[in-house]
Amino acid sequence: MFKRLVVASLLAMFSLAAPATEYVEGVHYQLLLDKQPVDTGDQIEVRELFWYGCPHCFNLEPVLQQWLAKKPANVAFLRMPVVLRDSWAKHAQAYYTFEVLGVLDKLHLAFFKAIHEQHKHMADADAIADFAVAHGIQRQTFLDAYNSFAVDSKVRQARLVGTRYEANSVPTLIVDGRYRTSSYMAGGHADLPAVLDFLVAKAAAERGK
């Protein structure tokens, strides 16, 4: 009995002394060669680069939503569609059209589900407009925004994102314009929030230096 108590005490001491999980550069995350500007002021920017057609991005959504519900108070989260291939541009155009029309919060997940659960092919303006009409937006209103200069400018910027953030796949997460990680690097979707929290704390400490 005494021996068991000693062992239990030693284990408890070890667990208290054990350091928090330390994630490794080059394994769990990468340092960007060139730090990128952020759009979140004093808050730590966490930016998701995604593509609506990516099943991994769709499967990550519930995990991100859970993380966002309890994310550190000093974090501002941004999404950004990335255009790593020409075929991805229409989905970036859809995203920014939703944003311009003020319906992004309402249609973001619905658009994901239309592609991955309802298996709809959102490959051209007509198909995307049909989706918008089904969700209460007038077709011409949608198409005017879809073909607007404002949306086109944002899509052009999305084409440059991969190079700026050294991203060659999605989903990719950029923390404070400095660190790049992903579900693959973290070890899976479920492990990504812990890596994000680690990088947020690291970025905050570096800002304070």
C-alpha positions as CSV (number, residue, x, y, z in Angstrom):
1,M,0.0,0.0,0.0
2,F,2.8,2.4,1.0
3,K,4.6,1.6,-2.3
4,R,1.5,2.4,-4.3
5,L,1.2,5.8,-2.5
6,V,4.9,6.6,-3.2
7,V,4.5,5.7,-6.9
8,A,1.3,7.8,-7.2
9,S,3.0,10.8,-5.5
10,L,5.9,10.6,-7.9
11,L,3.6,10.4,-10.9
12,A,1.7,13.4,-9.6
13,M,4.9,15.4,-9.1
14,F,6.1,14.5,-12.6
15,S,2.8,15.6,-14.2
16,L,3.0,18.9,-12.5
17,A,6.6,19.4,-13.5
18,A,6.1,18.3,-17.1
19,P,6.3,21.2,-19.6
20,A,3.3,22.1,-21.8
21,T,3.3,20.6,-25.2
22,E,6.1,22.2,-27.3
23,Y,5.4,22.2,-31.0
24,V,8.4,22.0,-33.4
25,E,9.1,24.4,-36.2
26,G,9.5,22.4,-39.4
27,V,7.2,19.7,-38.1
28,H,4.0,21.2,-36.7
29,Y,4.4,24.7,-38.3
30,Q,6.7,26.7,-40.6
31,L,8.1,30.2,-40.2
32,L,7.3,32.2,-43.3
33,L,10.4,33.5,-45.0
34,D,8.9,37.0,-45.2
35,K,6.5,38.2,-42.5
36,Q,3.2,39.4,-44.0
37,P,1.2,42.4,-42.9
38,V,-1.9,41.7,-40.8
39,D,-5.3,43.4,-41.0
40,T,-6.3,43.0,-37.3
41,G,-4.4,45.7,-35.5
42,D,-3.5,44.8,-31.9
43,Q,-5.2,41.4,-32.2
44,I,-3.3,38.3,-33.3
45,E,-4.5,37.4,-36.8
46,V,-5.4,33.8,-37.6
47,R,-6.2,33.6,-41.3
48,E,-7.6,30.5,-43.0
49,L,-6.8,29.9,-46.6
50,F,-9.4,27.6,-48.2
51,W,-11.2,26.4,-51.3
52,Y,-14.9,25.6,-51.3
53,G,-14.2,22.5,-53.4
54,C,-11.8,21.0,-50.9
55,P,-13.3,18.2,-48.8
56,H,-10.6,18.7,-46.1
57,C,-11.6,22.4,-45.8
58,F,-15.3,21.3,-45.4
59,N,-14.4,18.7,-42.8
60,L,-12.4,21.2,-40.9
61,E,-15.3,23.7,-40.5
62,P,-16.9,22.0,-37.4
63,V,-13.5,22.0,-35.7
64,L,-12.9,25.6,-36.5
65,Q,-16.3,26.6,-35.3
66,Q,-15.6,24.9,-31.9
67,W,-12.3,26.6,-31.7
68,L,-13.8,30.0,-32.6
69,A,-16.3,29.6,-29.8
70,K,-13.5,29.5,-27.2
71,K,-10.6,31.1,-29.0
72,P,-8.2,33.3,-27.1
73,A,-9.6,36.8,-26.6
74,N,-6.7,38.4,-28.4
75,V,-7.4,36.6,-31.7
76,A,-9.2,37.9,-34.8
77,F,-10.1,35.2,-37.3
78,L,-10.2,35.8,-41.0
79,R,-11.1,33.6,-43.9
80,M,-9.6,34.0,-47.4
81,P,-10.3,31.9,-50.5
82,V,-7.1,31.0,-52.3
83,V,-6.7,30.4,-56.0
84,L,-4.0,27.9,-56.5
85,R,-5.5,26.7,-59.8
86,D,-7.6,28.6,-62.3
87,S,-10.6,26.3,-61.7
88,W,-10.7,27.6,-58.1
89,A,-11.4,31.2,-59.1
90,K,-15.1,30.9,-59.5
91,H,-15.5,29.8,-55.9
92,A,-13.4,32.7,-54.7
93,Q,-15.6,34.9,-56.8
94,A,-18.7,33.4,-55.1
95,Y,-17.2,34.0,-51.6
96,Y,-16.5,37.7,-52.3
97,T,-19.9,38.1,-53.9
98,F,-21.5,36.8,-50.7
99,E,-19.3,39.2,-48.8
100,V,-20.2,42.2,-50.9
101,L,-23.9,41.4,-50.6
102,G,-23.6,41.0,-46.8
103,V,-24.8,37.4,-46.8
104,L,-21.5,35.6,-46.2
105,D,-22.4,34.4,-42.7
106,K,-25.7,33.0,-44.0
107,L,-24.3,31.3,-47.1
108,H,-20.7,30.3,-46.3
109,L,-21.6,26.9,-44.8
110,A,-24.6,26.4,-47.0
111,F,-22.4,26.8,-50.1
112,F,-19.9,24.2,-48.6
113,K,-22.8,21.8,-48.0
114,A,-24.3,22.3,-51.5
115,I,-21.0,21.1,-52.9
116,H,-20.0,18.3,-50.5
117,E,-23.3,17.0,-49.2
118,Q,-25.7,17.7,-52.1
119,H,-23.0,17.1,-54.7
120,K,-23.9,20.1,-56.8
121,H,-21.4,21.3,-59.3
122,M,-20.7,25.0,-58.7
123,A,-18.4,25.4,-61.7
124,D,-19.9,28.4,-63.4
125,A,-21.8,31.7,-62.8
126,D,-25.2,30.2,-63.7
127,A,-24.9,27.4,-61.2
128,I,-23.7,29.7,-58.4
129,A,-26.5,32.2,-59.3
130,D,-29.0,29.3,-59.0
131,F,-27.7,28.6,-55.5
132,A,-28.0,32.3,-54.6
133,V,-31.6,32.5,-55.9
134,A,-32.5,29.4,-53.9
135,H,-31.4,31.3,-50.8
136,G,-33.4,34.4,-51.5
137,I,-31.2,36.6,-53.6
138,Q,-32.4,38.1,-56.8
139,R,-30.5,36.7,-59.8
140,Q,-29.6,40.1,-61.3
141,T,-28.5,41.5,-57.9
142,F,-26.2,38.5,-57.5
143,L,-24.8,38.6,-61.0
144,D,-24.2,42.4,-60.8
145,A,-22.1,41.9,-57.7
146,Y,-20.5,38.7,-59.0
147,N,-19.2,40.6,-62.1
148,S,-18.3,43.8,-60.3
149,F,-14.9,45.5,-60.2
150,A,-14.8,45.1,-56.4
151,V,-15.2,41.3,-56.5
152,D,-12.8,41.0,-59.4
153,S,-10.1,43.0,-57.5
154,K,-10.5,40.6,-54.5
155,V,-10.2,37.6,-56.7
156,R,-7.0,39.0,-58.3
157,Q,-5.6,39.4,-54.8
158,A,-6.6,35.8,-53.9
159,R,-4.5,34.6,-56.8
160,L,-1.4,36.1,-55.1
161,V,-2.1,34.6,-51.7
162,G,-0.4,31.2,-52.3
163,T,2.9,32.9,-53.1
164,R,2.7,35.4,-50.2
165,Y,1.9,32.7,-47.6
166,E,4.0,30.0,-49.2
167,A,0.9,27.8,-49.4
168,N,0.6,25.0,-51.9
169,S,-2.4,23.2,-50.4
170,V,-5.6,23.9,-48.4
171,P,-6.7,24.3,-45.7
172,T,-3.7,26.4,-44.6
173,L,-3.7,28.5,-41.4
174,I,-1.5,31.6,-41.1
175,V,-0.9,33.0,-37.6
176,D,-0.1,36.7,-37.4
177,G,1.4,36.8,-40.8
178,R,4.4,34.8,-39.5
179,Y,3.6,31.2,-39.0
180,R,2.0,28.6,-41.4
181,T,0.4,25.4,-40.2
182,S,-2.3,22.9,-41.4
183,S,-4.2,19.9,-40.2
184,Y,-1.6,17.7,-41.9
185,M,1.3,19.4,-40.0
186,A,-0.6,19.4,-36.7
187,G,-1.4,15.6,-37.0
188,G,-5.1,15.9,-37.9
189,H,-8.1,18.2,-37.7
190,A,-8.6,17.5,-34.0
191,D,-5.0,18.5,-33.2
192,L,-5.0,21.8,-35.1
193,P,-6.7,24.0,-32.4
194,A,-3.9,23.2,-29.9
195,V,-1.2,24.2,-32.5
196,L,-3.1,27.4,-33.2
197,D,-3.3,28.2,-29.5
198,F,0.5,27.6,-29.2
199,L,1.3,29.8,-32.2
200,V,-1.1,32.5,-31.0
201,A,0.7,32.6,-27.6
202,K,4.1,32.6,-29.4
203,A,3.1,35.4,-31.7
204,A,1.7,37.4,-28.7
205,A,4.9,37.0,-26.8
206,E,7.0,38.1,-29.8
207,R,4.8,41.2,-30.2
208,G,5.5,42.1,-26.6
209,K,9.3,42.0,-27.0
